[in-house]
Structure formats: C-alpha cells, structure tokens
Amino acid sequence: MLFDNILKIARRLIMSYVLLMKRYMKINFLKLLIIILFIMNTSLCFASQNGTLLLKLAENKFENLTTQEIKLINCTADGKLLDFSSMNTSLNDPLQYEKWGNDRSIRASVIEWLCTDRDAYQFITHLGIQLKGAYISGVIDLLFSNINFPLLFQKCAISDGIILLHSELKSLYLPGSYVRNIIGDGVTVNGNLIMNNGFSSSGELRFLGGKIFGNIQCDGAIFNNENGYAFNADRIEVKGSVFFNDGFKAIGEINLVTAKIENDLSFAGSSLQNENLVVINADRLRVNGNVALSEGFKSNGQIRFLGAEIGGNLQCNDCSFFNNNNDAFLAQGMKVNDNIYFTENFKSIGNIDLLGIVIGGSLEFMNCEITGYLKLSNSFVNEYVLFDSVRIINTANDAIIADGMECNGIIHFKKGNYIYGETRFVGATINGQFICDDVHFFNNNNKSLNLAFINLKNTLVLTDKVAVEGETRLVGAVIDGDISIEGAELRNSSGYSLRADRVSVKGSVFLRQYLLVDGIVSFSSANILGNFAVNNIKQSPYYKLDLRSANVGVLWDSQDSWPSKGNLFLSGFEYNSIRDESSFSSEIRLQWLNRQPNDSNKYQAFDYFARILKDNGYIDDANSIMYNKEVEITKQMPFLEKIFRKLNYYVIGYGYKPWRLMIIISIIVLVGSLVFKFAFRNNLMLQTRHIHLKPKPFFYSVDLFIPIIDLRQSKYWTPITNKIISRKILKNTNFKIHSKFIYYYFCFHIFAGWISTTLLIASLSGLIKIINKSI
C-alpha cells in the first residue's frame, strides 16, 4: 500500500542519516536514542488496515483533514497514543496553547465523530482515543452520547470546553490538560473521571446529578472560576472515592450538595479560595468512608457540611481555615459514625459551628488554634471530647458553646489549653468525668467556665494547673460524683469566682490544697450528700463564702478557709455532722459564727450548730453557743430593749447561767436576815398571832423571799410602821431609824422574792430560752 511504501522509504533514509552522523560527527548516544524513539513513535501512527478504513470514513465526513487529524485517526484505530509534545518542555504548557501553532491542532468535531459515529466505532480499539500535547479547537460536544471506550486527553488544551450532558462514558482522563469548562449534567462515567497532575480549568466544571462508577481524581489540579462554581457536582453519585489532593487548588466554590460517595472524600494538601463566600458546600453529603481536610489543607471562605453524613472519620489535621468574623466551618446537624479530629497544628480564623452534630466515636482537638467560637450545642458524642494544647480566642463573646451537649464519655482539657471567652456547657449531659488538668479560662469580670444546669454522671475535677479568670458557674448543676477543685486559681474580684447555687452533688465537694480564691464562693441552696471540704484556701480580700440554705452531709473545714469578718454567710446552712472533732469546740466555732455580717439572719447558724453539738453530746458547748448568740443579739437591739436584755444578761445569763440569779437570791436572803434580825432585836416587828415560836431572822428572810415555801415564819410577824428608834453611832452622834424603812424593805424583799423565784423557775425549766428564740 502507498502508506506502507512511504513508511519503509522514510525509515531507511532516517537510519542512513543516523549512521552517517554517528560515524563522522560522533553524536551522543542519548541523542541517538531520542531520535530513534521519535521515529518509532511517529511510525506507529501511519495507517494500518483498520486505520485506512477508518480514515476513508473520516474523509467522507470531513473534506479537509489535516495531517494531525489523520495521525489521530490512525493512532486511534491502532490503540496508540498520539503525542504532539515538543522536545522543548517550555512549549508543553496547555495554558500557553496559543504559542503551539497549527501543527498541534485538532478540531473538536473530529473527536466528536470518532466518539459518536456508529460506523467508525467498529474500528476503535478498547484503548479508545489517546491524545497528548494537542490543542483541540472548538467545543467537544458529546451531548447524549454513549461512548464505550476510554478518552485520554493528556496535557491537551481544550479552550472551548466539553459538553457531556446526559452522556455515558467508559472513562475520562484529562491529566495535565487545560479545559475551559465541562458541562456534564446527568453524565454517567462507568470508570474513573481523572482531572489531575496539573489539570486546570477557567470555568465551571459541572456534573449535576452525574454518576461516576469509579473514582474522581483531581490531585494536583487547578480549578479557577472566581465567585462562581469551580466544581459543581450537586447530587452526584460516586461509587469510588473523590480526591482533591497533593497541591490541588480551587478558586471558586466546590459544590457537593446531596452528593453520595461510596468511599472517601479527600482534600489532603489542597488549597481553596473563595473569599467571604463558600469554598466547599457539602450540605447533606453522604460519604461512606472518611473525609480528609488535612496535610496542609488551606481554605479561604466557608466550608459547609450541614446535615452531612460521614461513615468514617472527619480528619482536619495540619490544616488552616480562614473566614474572618464568620463561620469558617459550618456543619450543623452533621453525622459522623467514627471520629472527628482537629489536630496537628489545625488553625481556624473563623468560627467552627458543630451545632447538633452526632459523633459515633470521639471528638479531638489537639495542637490547634481557633480564632472565633467553637459551637457544640445540642451535639452528641458517643465516646469522649479531648482538648489538648488548644487555643480558642473570641474576644467578642463565647469561646466554646456546648449548651445541651450529650457525651457518653469524658470531657477532658488535658494540657496547655487557653480559652479566651466564655466556655459554656449549660444544660449538657456528660456520662463520664469533666476533667480540667491544664487550662486557662479567661473572660475577666464575666462568666468564664459556665456549667450551669449540667447533668454530670461522674466527677468534676479542676487541678492545680487550672486558672479561671472570671466566674466559674455551676448553678443548678446535678453531679452524681464529686466536685474536686484542688490547687486551682479562681479569680473574679468583682463578683463570683465560684457560683454553685442550687447545685446537687451525690458525692462530696473538695475545695482545698491551697486553692486560690479571689471573689465570692457561693453554694447557696446547694444539696451535698457527702463531705463539704474547705481546707487550705489561699484567700484574697475579696474572698466570701456563701452557704445560705445549703444542706451538706459532713462539714469538713479548717480555720484558714474561713473568710474575714462579714464575708461568711451561714443563714439556713445545715449539716449532719462535723468531720474534725476539734471543730466541735465552742470557742473555735464562735469565731466561725461571728465571721457573719451583723444582721438578723446570722443567728439561725448559732441555733443549728448548738443542735449539732447537743446531738453529739457536747451540751455545755451547745449552751455556750446559745449564750453567745443572745449576747450578739443584745448588741443589735435598740436602747430600751438593750437595757432589759442587759438585765437578763446579768441576772440569768439569758437562761443559760441561772447560777447568777442564785447568787443574787443568796445575797438578798442574807441581807434580809440581817435587816430582820435588827428589827426583831429592836422590837420593830409585831407578832400577828400568838404562838410559842421564836423568830428566826434567816428562816424568816427565806420564808418571806420564796413564796412557794412555808417555814412558819413570815405569816406570824410584820413590821411596825410608827416607831422611831435612836442609835448612837459616833461619840456625839445619834442616828434615828424609823420603822417605815423596815416596812419598805419588807415589801421589797417580798417583791424581789416573787420576781427572782419566777425567773429562776423559768430559767431552770428552759422557758427563758424559748422566749428568747421567739423574740
């Protein structure tokens, strides 16, 4: 045949030329090898029998086939690659296709004909069309085509794009090529869709509702469609994996809304740019494998996974998100069957919003930094949440928002953590422990660590490497284990450093080991079944302890934990016992009770502590406490009431020292016996009845003074009221004594007796104590 003869002649001429050059010009062996390979490659594209037949069909279709198109037809018929690459590698960049010239140009219509003509199809091998380094002019329009062989366009320039609307391909390979855009709505690719190794585009790559039965590989590609869709695959179904790895770059949005991917989705080492807009939209995405945003991944814009489902892990390792003052990663309602990792120098300038997510495994933040907030509200984590070497900074408001979160494992702030802004776990349910080993919470003068209404099935732990600047809040929390805050620093001089009002603790509360407190500690209305241990507190002048209406099992405190005068609030505070027996001393506890403010609410604490002392057998100490309570009450009384209470104090010691009255009674009786002795001797007493008894001044004084006894003395003699006697006191001085003075004393003696006897009985019976309590 003609082409065979031409081939033989050309090969002989070239070989003769090569031998001549080698003999006389000593050419380099490498150059010789390159020339030989070029000859072999070129010779392969000369017509075979299938090529001749295919060429005839093409000539009937096209009147003016170029040499390049003839080569393509022949190579396609033989299943060979047609390579138009230049020996000068600088001329092989598809983006510089305008410099290539016509000797590398092929019309798109020729490729369309090869793909769609039924007569041509029988001459095309299973290797399909293979083209390298060519410029394809015009749009490759394969609308509604069914192509059963692969298409390979390697380092080609397809400047007018490709149309694959509702077509079916075996596979499409575009490694290193430049394609303006691809319109592939409803396309089906039975193999792989390859756009990698330097592939680039300048418009939208659209595969809406497409089906890919292999992988989509875009490693090292560059998609550029600024402010538009760089890759638009809404509702696409991929039976393999989707890779945007190894230096992949996109300017514009990657749209994977409601896409379904059987295996993995990976953006490892990629860079995405769509400033202030969406870079990845994966809302309602379904991925059965892993999703990787890792290995140097970078994004500028918002990443969205709203309502997405991931069958494996979500890996955000060694990557950076940027969407300043907005959500950098928005994944509300996402479901991840395994784990989520934000680790290995992960950085985000912008919020991480994981509201309502469901995680079948764990959630880890390690060696990462977030500028903005982290939202975990109403989320569910089946295993644990770990914060290790994490910095979260949100100067505007909340740093961590986990309200209503549920976690079956522990929440652990392990080491080197710094949280600037409020950390919120309000109403969260944690089935494990909540442990803060090494973390600095900072939200000065505001709520810093907010665990209000948390339902914690285990223990809350804050260790000696924890510092909280701002309020630590446990209001209404329910904790089945202990609260252990030992050696930490709680600073909020302008308000509450620890507020645990209405907290319910089934275990114990430990505030000790040189815990530094700079502010108010409040357990008002708390219910603690175990110990309430407050020991070795490092205080500031702003330290206050509020235990009003709290109820604890065992009070275990030390004097160095007591705040200064006026800063201890104990009204309504109840406890079943005191652990340290030395603390039962009334002398020590009086110091504790008197640290309360001087108001009417302080005295209930005296009553309750006295009751505890009595229950434990410390009767004298209990009475001492109650006595000192009355002393404190007297100090606060108005002037007139204070006078009567002072009399009460001096006479019977508010009912707790009746021996004082007994001394007074003894003195009055003795004085009375002397007065009446004088009266009897000087005939100042009149016998009222004729009896044979002699008067006994002492018994007369007793009988007259104590109205409830009868010694047969007082009713038989009474003072005379109209007699005056004179007694010489000094040498020339007489002292006149009127019998009325005896009568006046007689009346006083009776009156004093009635009052003293009544007070004594009331004091001994406890009636005075009851009256004091009711006042």
Secondary structure, DSSP 8 states (H G I E B T S, - for coil): -HHHHHHHHHHHHHHHHHHHHHHHH---HHHHHHHHHHHHHHHHTS--HHHHHHHHHHHHH-SS--HHHHHHHHHHHHT--EE---SSGGG--GGGGGGT-GGGEEEHHHHHHHHH-HHHHTT--TT-EEEES-EEES-EE-TT-EE-S-EEEES-EETT-EE-TT-EES-EE-TT-EES-EE-TT-EESS-EE--SS-EESS-EE-TT-EESS-EE-TT-EEEEEEEEEEE-TT-EESS-EE--SS-EEEEEEE-TT-EESS-EE-TT-EEEEEEEEEEE-TT-EESS-EE--SS-EEEEEEE-TT-EESS-EEEES-EEEEEEEEEEE-TT-EESS-EEEESSEEEEEEEE-TT-EESS-EEEEEEEEES-EE-TT-EESS-EEEEEEEEEEEEEEEEE-TT-EESS-EEE-SSEEEEEEEE-TT-EESS-EEEEEEEEEEEEEEEEE-TT-EESS-EEEEEEEEEEEEEE-TT-EESS-EEEES-EEEEEEEEEEE-TT-EESS-EEEESS-EEEEEEE-TT-EEEEEEEE-S-EE-TT-EEE-TT-EEEEEEE-GGG---TT-EE-TT-EEEEES-GGGG-HHHHHHHHTTS-SSGGGHHHHHHHHHHHHHTT-HHHHHHHHHHHHHHHHHHS-HHHHHHHHHHHHHHGGGT-THHHHHHHHHHHHHHHHHHHHHHHTT-EEESS--S----HHHHHHHHH-TT---SSTTTEEE-SS-EEEEEEETTEEEEEEHHHHHHHHHHHHHHHHHHHHHHHHHHHTHHHHHHHH-
